[in-house]
Amino acid sequence: MLKISEVYKSFGKTQVLKGISLEVKKGQVLAIIGPSGAGKTTLLRCLNFLESADSGTMDFDDFHIDLSRVSKKTMLQVRRKTAFVFQNYNLFANKTALENVMEGLVTARKMPRLQARDCAMEALAKVGLADRADYYPASLSGGQQQRVGIARAFVLNPQVILFDEPTSALDPELIGEVLGVIRHLAEEGVTMVIVTHEMSFAREIADRVIFMEDGQIVEEGSPLQIFENPQENRTREFLSRVCVSSL
Protein backbone atom coordinates (compact mmCIF):
# COMPACT_ATOMS: atom_id res chain seq x y z
CA MET A 1 0.00 0.00 0.00
CA LEU A 2 2.54 2.61 1.16
CA LYS A 3 6.26 2.17 1.65
CA ILE A 4 8.99 4.75 2.15
CA SER A 5 12.71 4.10 2.29
CA GLU A 6 15.62 6.18 3.61
CA VAL A 7 13.77 9.49 3.84
CA TYR A 8 15.87 12.47 4.89
CA LYS A 9 14.72 16.03 5.53
CA SER A 10 16.56 19.09 6.81
CA PHE A 11 15.52 22.64 7.57
CA GLY A 12 18.65 24.65 7.05
CA LYS A 13 21.40 22.98 9.05
CA THR A 14 18.94 21.07 11.24
CA GLN A 15 18.37 17.50 10.13
CA VAL A 16 14.82 16.57 11.09
CA LEU A 17 14.44 13.16 9.42
CA LYS A 18 17.41 10.81 9.36
CA GLY A 19 16.75 7.92 7.04
CA ILE A 20 13.18 6.93 7.89
CA SER A 21 11.83 3.70 6.39
CA LEU A 22 8.38 2.28 7.06
CA GLU A 23 5.55 0.36 5.46
CA VAL A 24 1.77 0.53 5.85
CA LYS A 25 -0.37 -2.26 4.47
CA LYS A 26 -3.91 -1.92 3.17
CA GLY A 27 -6.44 -1.72 6.01
CA GLN A 28 -3.71 -1.22 8.60
CA VAL A 29 -3.57 1.49 11.25
CA LEU A 30 -0.06 2.73 11.98
CA ALA A 31 0.40 4.93 15.06
CA ILE A 32 3.49 7.11 15.36
CA ILE A 33 4.39 8.21 18.89
CA GLY A 34 7.30 10.01 20.47
CA PRO A 35 8.34 13.25 22.15
CA SER A 36 7.81 16.68 20.66
CA GLY A 37 10.49 17.51 18.11
CA ALA A 38 10.97 13.89 17.08
CA GLY A 39 10.06 14.63 13.45
CA LYS A 40 6.67 12.93 13.48
CA THR A 41 4.69 15.74 11.86
CA THR A 42 7.43 16.46 9.33
CA LEU A 43 7.37 12.81 8.30
CA LEU A 44 3.61 12.90 7.86
CA ARG A 45 3.79 16.09 5.82
CA CYS A 46 6.45 14.57 3.55
CA LEU A 47 4.12 11.66 2.82
CA ASN A 48 1.57 14.09 1.36
CA PHE A 49 4.11 16.51 -0.16
CA LEU A 50 3.18 19.32 2.20
CA GLU A 51 6.93 19.28 2.81
CA SER A 52 9.56 18.22 0.28
CA ALA A 53 11.91 15.48 1.43
CA ASP A 54 15.58 15.92 0.55
CA SER A 55 15.98 12.28 -0.46
CA GLY A 56 14.36 8.86 -0.23
CA THR A 57 11.81 6.87 -2.15
CA MET A 58 8.10 6.19 -1.89
CA ASP A 59 6.14 3.26 -3.28
CA PHE A 60 2.42 3.95 -3.25
CA ASP A 61 -0.25 2.26 -5.32
CA ASP A 62 1.35 2.02 -8.78
CA PHE A 63 3.85 4.81 -8.15
CA HIS A 64 7.57 4.50 -7.44
CA ILE A 65 8.74 7.98 -6.53
CA ASP A 66 12.13 9.53 -6.02
CA LEU A 67 11.24 12.05 -3.31
CA SER A 68 14.11 14.36 -4.24
CA ARG A 69 12.52 15.11 -7.60
CA VAL A 70 8.76 14.78 -7.68
CA SER A 71 6.78 16.33 -10.52
CA LYS A 72 3.70 18.42 -9.78
CA LYS A 73 1.65 15.89 -11.73
CA THR A 74 2.80 13.03 -9.50
CA MET A 75 2.16 15.08 -6.36
CA LEU A 76 -1.39 15.73 -7.50
CA GLN A 77 -1.98 12.08 -8.36
CA VAL A 78 -0.78 10.95 -4.94
CA ARG A 79 -2.78 13.62 -3.12
CA ARG A 80 -5.92 12.44 -4.90
CA LYS A 81 -5.42 9.05 -3.28
CA THR A 82 -4.63 10.38 0.21
CA ALA A 83 -6.24 12.75 2.71
CA PHE A 84 -4.74 14.83 5.52
CA VAL A 85 -6.41 15.72 8.82
CA PHE A 86 -4.73 18.69 10.47
CA GLN A 87 -4.39 19.25 14.21
CA ASN A 88 -5.85 22.76 13.92
CA TYR A 89 -8.82 21.81 11.70
CA ASN A 90 -7.96 24.11 8.73
CA LEU A 91 -11.62 24.69 7.90
CA PHE A 92 -12.76 27.58 5.70
CA ALA A 93 -14.24 30.10 8.13
CA ASN A 94 -16.59 31.54 5.51
CA LYS A 95 -18.08 28.17 4.57
CA THR A 96 -20.57 26.02 6.46
CA ALA A 97 -19.73 22.54 7.67
CA LEU A 98 -21.50 21.14 4.61
CA GLU A 99 -19.63 23.45 2.23
CA ASN A 100 -16.30 22.56 3.84
CA VAL A 101 -16.93 18.86 3.28
CA MET A 102 -18.16 19.47 -0.27
CA GLU A 103 -15.18 21.61 -1.27
CA GLY A 104 -12.78 18.84 -2.25
CA LEU A 105 -15.44 16.93 -4.14
CA VAL A 106 -16.39 19.96 -6.22
CA THR A 107 -12.98 21.57 -6.80
CA ALA A 108 -10.61 18.58 -6.91
CA ARG A 109 -12.93 15.81 -8.10
CA LYS A 110 -15.16 18.02 -10.29
CA MET A 111 -18.26 16.33 -8.89
CA PRO A 112 -21.63 17.99 -9.68
CA ARG A 113 -22.74 20.09 -6.70
CA LEU A 114 -25.95 18.18 -6.04
CA GLN A 115 -24.11 14.87 -5.95
CA ALA A 116 -21.36 16.41 -3.81
CA ARG A 117 -23.97 17.72 -1.39
CA ASP A 118 -25.48 14.26 -0.96
CA CYS A 119 -22.05 12.72 -0.36
CA ALA A 120 -21.12 15.47 2.10
CA MET A 121 -24.34 15.08 4.06
CA GLU A 122 -23.75 11.36 4.30
CA ALA A 123 -20.22 12.02 5.60
CA LEU A 124 -21.47 14.52 8.18
CA ALA A 125 -24.06 12.02 9.34
CA LYS A 126 -21.31 9.45 9.76
CA VAL A 127 -19.47 11.73 12.20
CA GLY A 128 -22.69 12.68 14.00
CA LEU A 129 -23.01 16.20 12.61
CA ALA A 130 -25.87 16.04 10.13
CA ASP A 131 -27.75 18.52 12.32
CA ARG A 132 -24.83 20.97 12.13
CA ALA A 133 -24.51 21.00 8.33
CA ASP A 134 -25.46 24.69 8.04
CA TYR A 135 -23.27 25.86 10.93
CA TYR A 136 -20.12 27.90 10.32
CA PRO A 137 -16.89 26.84 12.08
CA ALA A 138 -17.13 29.70 14.58
CA SER A 139 -20.41 28.20 15.83
CA LEU A 140 -18.94 24.73 16.31
CA SER A 141 -16.90 23.37 19.20
CA GLY A 142 -13.32 22.29 18.61
CA GLY A 143 -14.37 18.66 18.64
CA GLN A 144 -17.12 19.32 16.12
CA GLN A 145 -14.73 21.23 13.87
CA GLN A 146 -12.28 18.33 13.92
CA ARG A 147 -15.06 15.90 13.09
CA VAL A 148 -15.91 18.09 10.08
CA GLY A 149 -12.24 17.87 9.12
CA ILE A 150 -12.37 14.09 9.32
CA ALA A 151 -15.57 14.01 7.25
CA ARG A 152 -13.87 16.23 4.68
CA ALA A 153 -11.02 13.72 4.51
CA PHE A 154 -12.88 10.43 4.17
CA VAL A 155 -15.61 11.77 1.85
CA LEU A 156 -12.91 11.74 -0.85
CA ASN A 157 -12.62 7.96 -0.42
CA PRO A 158 -8.82 8.09 -0.08
CA GLN A 159 -6.64 5.01 0.03
CA VAL A 160 -4.83 6.40 3.09
CA ILE A 161 -5.81 9.03 5.66
CA LEU A 162 -2.97 10.85 7.45
CA PHE A 163 -3.81 12.27 10.89
CA ASP A 164 -1.52 14.87 12.44
CA GLU A 165 -2.21 14.82 16.18
CA PRO A 166 -5.96 15.16 15.61
CA THR A 167 -6.78 15.81 19.28
CA SER A 168 -3.88 18.07 20.33
CA ALA A 169 -5.86 21.32 19.95
CA LEU A 170 -8.91 20.03 21.84
CA ASP A 171 -10.05 20.47 25.41
CA PRO A 172 -9.87 17.15 27.30
CA GLU A 173 -13.64 16.64 27.35
CA LEU A 174 -13.82 16.89 23.55
CA ILE A 175 -11.10 14.36 22.75
CA GLY A 176 -13.33 11.32 23.15
CA GLU A 177 -15.79 12.31 20.42
CA VAL A 178 -13.00 12.68 17.85
CA LEU A 179 -11.28 9.46 18.84
CA GLY A 180 -14.63 7.69 18.55
CA VAL A 181 -14.93 8.74 14.90
CA ILE A 182 -11.39 7.55 14.15
CA ARG A 183 -12.08 4.28 15.95
CA HIS A 184 -15.14 3.74 13.74
CA LEU A 185 -13.05 4.32 10.60
CA ALA A 186 -10.53 1.75 11.83
CA GLU A 187 -13.31 -0.78 12.36
CA GLU A 188 -14.34 -0.23 8.73
CA GLY A 189 -10.83 -1.08 7.53
CA VAL A 190 -9.71 2.40 6.50
CA THR A 191 -5.92 2.59 6.12
CA MET A 192 -4.55 5.26 8.45
CA VAL A 193 -1.29 6.73 9.68
CA ILE A 194 -1.85 8.58 12.95
CA VAL A 195 0.62 10.82 14.75
CA THR A 196 -0.73 11.00 18.29
CA HIS A 197 0.05 11.82 21.91
CA GLU A 198 -2.92 9.72 23.06
CA MET A 199 -1.05 6.62 24.17
CA SER A 200 -4.04 4.60 25.34
CA PHE A 201 -5.77 5.29 22.03
CA ALA A 202 -2.70 4.24 20.02
CA ARG A 203 -2.51 1.08 22.07
CA GLU A 204 -6.16 0.27 21.40
CA ILE A 205 -6.53 1.17 17.74
CA ALA A 206 -3.18 0.55 16.05
CA ASP A 207 -2.01 -2.58 14.27
CA ARG A 208 1.58 -1.30 14.40
CA VAL A 209 3.23 1.35 16.53
CA ILE A 210 6.38 3.31 15.75
CA PHE A 211 8.31 5.18 18.42
CA MET A 212 10.34 8.07 16.98
CA GLU A 213 12.97 10.31 18.53
CA ASP A 214 15.48 12.74 17.05
CA GLY A 215 14.37 12.08 13.49
CA GLN A 216 14.78 8.32 13.69
CA ILE A 217 12.66 5.25 14.33
CA VAL A 218 13.86 3.90 17.65
CA GLU A 219 11.49 0.96 17.82
CA GLU A 220 8.59 -0.55 15.89
CA GLY A 221 6.25 -3.36 16.77
CA SER A 222 2.76 -4.42 17.73
CA PRO A 223 0.96 -2.40 20.42
CA LEU A 224 1.47 -5.32 22.80
CA GLN A 225 5.20 -5.32 22.24
CA ILE A 226 5.69 -1.56 22.36
CA PHE A 227 3.51 -0.89 25.39
CA GLU A 228 4.09 -4.07 27.39
CA ASN A 229 7.55 -5.23 26.42
CA PRO A 230 9.58 -2.50 24.68
CA GLN A 231 13.07 -3.58 23.74
CA GLU A 232 14.78 -0.18 23.75
CA ASN A 233 15.64 1.75 26.90
CA ARG A 234 14.51 5.03 25.36
CA THR A 235 11.10 3.59 24.55
CA ARG A 236 10.73 2.40 28.14
CA GLU A 237 11.76 5.80 29.48
CA PHE A 238 9.29 7.63 27.27
CA LEU A 239 6.37 5.37 28.12
CA SER A 240 7.10 5.50 31.84
CA ARG A 241 7.04 9.31 31.70
CA VAL A 242 3.65 9.44 29.99
CA CYS A 243 2.27 6.85 32.42
CA VAL A 244 0.85 4.34 29.97
CA SER A 245 2.46 1.14 31.13
CA SER A 246 3.35 -0.69 34.29
CA LEU A 247 7.05 -0.79 33.47
N, C-alpha and C positions, 0 to 999 in steps of 0.2 A: 504493500500500500504506500508507505512513505519510509524512505531510508536516506539518511544523510551520513556523509563520511568526511572526517578530518576538516571540520568547519572552523575557520579562524576569523576573528573580527577584532579590529582595534579602533579606538577613537583617539586619534593623535598618537601619542607614545604609550597610551594605556591599552594593553591587550586584554580584551574582555572575554573572548572565547578562544580557547587554546586546544584546538583539535577535537571538537565534539563529534562523536559518531553515535547514532541511535537508529532504531527501527520501530515503526508502529505498524501493526498488522490490521487488516480490515476488521472492524467491530471491536477493536481493542481500546481501552482507556489507559492512557499513559499519564501519570501524575509526576510532575517535576517539583521537588521541594529543595529547600536550602536557605541559607541566610541571605539577607539583603545584600546586593552587590555581587552575587554569585554569577550573574550573567543569564539568569533564567529568562527574563523578559526579552533581552537582546536576542537570545536564541530563538524564541518564539517569533519575534518580529522578522528575523532572517528567513524563517520558514515561509513567510507570506510576502517577502520582499518589501516590507515596511522599512527594513534596514538592508543594506547591501553587504553581504559577507565578503571578506577579502579573498578567501579561497575555500575550496571544498567542493563536494559534489552532492547532488540530490537526485534520487530516483523516486519518481512519483507518477503513478498511473503509467502512461506510456512514455513519459519524459525521462531522459537522462540529461542532467543539467550541470554544467560547469558554473558554479556560483560566482566565479570571478568575472564572468562575461555572459550575462543573461540579457537576451533581447527583450524589448518592451512587449513584443508579441507573446513570447513565452511567459513573461510575468503575468500578462493578462489571462492567458490560458490556464495557468496554475491557480490564479486568484478566483477564476470562475468555478473551480472545483474545491475551493476551501472557503472558510468563513472565519472571521476574527471577532471575538467578544472582548471589548476593552474594559479595563478596571474602572474607568470613569464614564462609562455609558456611551459617550460620543453620539448622542441623539441630536437631531436637528431641532433647535428650540422653537422654530417657527412652524413646525409640522406636528400634527397630532400623532398619537401612538400608531394609529392605523396608517397614516401617511409615511411614518418612519419605516414601518415594516414593508410597505409597498415599494419604497424608493428603489431598492436594488432590483426588484422584479421589473419595474418599468424602465429604469435607465440602463441597467446592465444587461438584463435579459430581454428587453424590448417586448415584454408581455403586455397585451391589451389591458387597459386600466380596470375594466370590469372584472376580468379574470384575476388580475393582480389583487383587486380588493377582496375577492372571495378567498384567495389563498392566504392573504394577510389576516383576514378575520378568523380563519381556521387556526392560523398560527397563534394569534392572540388568545383564542379560546384554549389552546393547548397549554398556555402558560397562565391560565386563569385570569385573563384580563380582557375578555370580550366586552365586559361592561365599562371598560375604560378606553375603548377605541377612539373616542372623540376628545379625549383629554390631551392637553399639551404637557410636555415634560415637567414644566414648572408646577403643574397641579398633581404630579405623581410623586410618591415616596421614592427614595433611593432604590429600594428593593423592586418596586414596580418598574422603575426606569431600566434597571438591569434585566428584568424579565422581558421588557420590550426589546432590549438589545439582543437577548438570546433568541427571541422570536424572529427578529430581523436576520439573524444568522441562519437558523435552520430552515426558514421558509425558502431559502435558495437551494435546498436539497444538496448541500455540499458533501463531498466525500470525507472531508475531515473538518472538524470545528476546533479552532485554537482558542483557548480561554486564558487570558492574562489576569491572574488574580481577581476573579470575578466578584469576590466579596470584600476586597480590601477597603473599598470606599464606603462600606455600609455600616450602619449602627448594628450592634450585636443582635438586637431583636429582629432585624430584617434579614440576617444571613440565611436563616433556615429556609425561607421561602424560595430563595434563589438556588440553594443547594438542592432543594426538592425538585426543581425543574431539571437541573443537570442530572440528578439521579434518574429521573424518568427517561431522559434521553439515553442514558447508559443502558437502561433496561430494554430499550428498543434496538440496541445494537449500533448506535451511532458512534463512529470512530472519533475519538477526542484526545487532544493533548491539553492538559490542564496544569498551568503554573498556579500553585496554591500555597497559602500559609495555614490552611485548615487541615491539620494533620489527621484528625479522626475521620474527616471526610475522605481524604486521600486513601487512608487505610481501608475504608469501606468500599469505595467505588472503583478503585484502580485495579487493572489487571497486572500492570507493571509500575514500579516506582523508581525514579531516578533521584539520587541525592547529588546536588551540584554545589561546588564551592570554588571560588577563585577561577571561574571560567573553565572548570573541568568537571567531568563526571567522576565522582569519588566512588560511588557504589550504585549498582542497579540490581533489582531483583523483584520478587513477588512482594506484595504488602506484608505477608507473614514473615518473610525473611528480613526485610528492611526494618520493620517495626518490632519484631520479636527477637531476631537473632542477627543483627547487623555485624558484618565482618570487619569493618573499618572503625578504628578508634574515633575518627572525626565524626562519623555517622552517629556513633553512640553518644558522643558529647553533645551533638546538636539535638538529638531526640530527648536526651535527659533534660536539657535546658528548656525545651518547649513542653515538657511534662506529658508526653504521649505514650510512654512505655514504662514498664516496671524495672528497667535496667538499673 
